[in-house]
Amino acid sequence: MKKPKVFFLILAMILCIISIVVTAGFRTPEILSTSFGFVIIPAQNVLNNISNVFNNALHHFRNTNYLIRENERMERELEELRFLVTRLELLEENNIDLNELLEMRARYPLYDMIGASIISRDNNNWNSRFNINAGNSNGVSQNMVVVARGALVGRVSFSGHNYSIVTPIIDDTSVVGAVSSRSGTVGFIRGDLTLGSNGLVIFETELNADIIEGDIIRTSAFGSIFPPGILIGTVTDTINIVDQNIIAIVEPIVDFNNLNNVLIIKSVDLD
Amino acid sequence: MRILILTAIILINFILQTTFRVEIFGISPNTAIIIVVSFAILRQDVEGGIIGFFTGLLHDVFFGNSIGFNALVYMLIGFFAGKPFKDFNKDNYLLPLFLVTIATIFYNFSHYIFHFLFRARLELFEYGLNIILPSSLYNLALSFPIYIFLYIVNEKIEIVEKSKRRIFK
């Protein structure tokens, strides 16, 4: 009686381990996530809407529907405009700085964006991934860049049929190539578990690099996922030196604790 | 009947847990572990393992980097929480409290080892103080009401199952 139980346990463990190894790193939309998605996502959508309604009802008493709708629309528009403005600012800077390269920089990418709301967050305290209610059917696919308030949120780490998993920059596994706007210091924006719970990230760069409080950090041209020039945040805290690297604390422009809507950049036309 | 109710409980728990994230000092309790451990105690090892497997699989599909890790951990929790205490009276409410705490520590510790230690994050003390300790305390506090609720649910199901058995035999 006892042996088959243990046998099945070991069999199931081996199956799990095989699955972990096979699906590690690159998950493709498979039948499992699609079918689960059809059950869970609508319920989460409904619940999310209900909770939003309750939250809003507490704050507004009259003209609620109209104001909320109008506000949502304008917020989304504002986000899009903010994003464009930062892009334009960069474009201007680049135009002044890189006059001789103007021909190359002249055609700047036009972004096609999708709006989505956050419907659920991982609750196991070890990562800060969240799910959004847009997936393959909306045109979202893996490694698309997610922005909000004109600044970087993260990237899509997996896209199911009607939902996607977003890995934000505050997640411990996230690494983004970054550059300081003032000095041009190149480094990496790295998520950290303990800092991430306060919505902060780490900017890591080499020793003797020129970096001070108040520096604005943007994505750099390194890496293939993130297009250069997207705002990340400002250096806020003292700089620590840890084994040959300078580590600065960066406060992202995006407030990760109160993030509800995001934009996904559909197509990035890198030069 | 049993499968339907169990599925409903696990799904509702997952949806509530991920949609309304209740955070106290940035840490949220993991009620899925409590449910797995409770059912393992009430229904012994095999059913505990199966429930754990599917609970973990659900989590993997929606948040995992790879599919299988949470399924494996939850399955082990369910299997071993139901295993060595067969002779223990399941009316004893101290047993679930104890097992839930152990299971939460085990879950968080395995997460640390496979997702953080393997990437050379060595601050175990910091993580233990900031994450493992508070989350196991929250789970400890929550395990009592949830266990009582599931105990009543389980008893109702068993009554229905017994009456059905009488009809057919």
Boltz contact constraints between the chains, C-beta under 6 A:
constraints:
  - contact:
      token1: [A, 5]
      token2: [B, 46]
      max_distance: 6.0
  - contact:
      token1: [A, 9]
      token2: [B, 79]
      max_distance: 6.0
  - contact:
      token1: [A, 16]
      token2: [B, 68]
      max_distance: 6.0
  - contact:
      token1: [A, 16]
      token2: [B, 71]
      max_distance: 6.0
  - contact:
      token1: [A, 16]
      token2: [B, 72]
      max_distance: 6.0
  - contact:
      token1: [A, 19]
      token2: [B, 67]
      max_distance: 6.0
  - contact:
      token1: [A, 19]
      token2: [B, 68]
      max_distance: 6.0
  - contact:
      token1: [A, 20]
      token2: [B, 66]
      max_distance: 6.0
  - contact:
      token1: [A, 20]
      token2: [B, 68]
      max_distance: 6.0
  - contact:
      token1: [A, 20]
      token2: [B, 69]
      max_distance: 6.0
  - contact:
      token1: [A, 23]
      token2: [B, 66]
      max_distance: 6.0
  - contact:
      token1: [A, 23]
      token2: [B, 67]
      max_distance: 6.0
  - contact:
      token1: [A, 24]
      token2: [B, 66]
      max_distance: 6.0
  - contact:
      token1: [A, 32]
      token2: [B, 61]
      max_distance: 6.0
  - contact:
      token1: [A, 33]
      token2: [B, 61]
      max_distance: 6.0
  - contact:
      token1: [A, 36]
      token2: [B, 61]
      max_distance: 6.0
  - contact:
      token1: [A, 43]
      token2: [B, 15]
      max_distance: 6.0
  - contact:
      token1: [A, 44]
      token2: [B, 15]
      max_distance: 6.0
  - contact:
      token1: [A, 44]
      token2: [B, 19]
      max_distance: 6.0
  - contact:
      token1: [A, 47]
      token2: [B, 19]
      max_distance: 6.0
  - contact:
      token1: [A, 48]
      token2: [B, 19]
      max_distance: 6.0
  - contact:
      token1: [A, 120]
      token2: [B, 18]
      max_distance: 6.0
  - contact:
      token1: [A, 120]
      token2: [B, 19]
      max_distance: 6.0
  - contact:
      token1: [A, 121]
      token2: [B, 21]
      max_distance: 6.0
  - contact:
      token1: [A, 122]
      token2: [B, 63]
      max_distance: 6.0
  - contact:
      token1: [A, 123]
      token2: [B, 17]
      max_distance: 6.0
  - contact:
      token1: [A, 123]
      token2: [B, 18]
      max_distance: 6.0
  - contact:
      token1: [A, 123]
      token2: [B, 21]
      max_distance: 6.0
  - contact:
      token1: [A, 123]
      token2: [B, 28]
      max_distance: 6.0
  - contact:
      token1: [A, 125]
      token2: [B, 27]
      max_distance: 6.0
  - contact:
      token1: [A, 125]
      token2: [B, 131]
      max_distance: 6.0
  - contact:
      token1: [A, 125]
      token2: [B, 135]
      max_distance: 6.0
  - contact:
      token1: [A, 126]
      token2: [B, 111]
      max_distance: 6.0
  - contact:
      token1: [A, 129]
      token2: [B, 63]
      max_distance: 6.0
  - contact:
      token1: [A, 197]
      token2: [B, 26]
      max_distance: 6.0
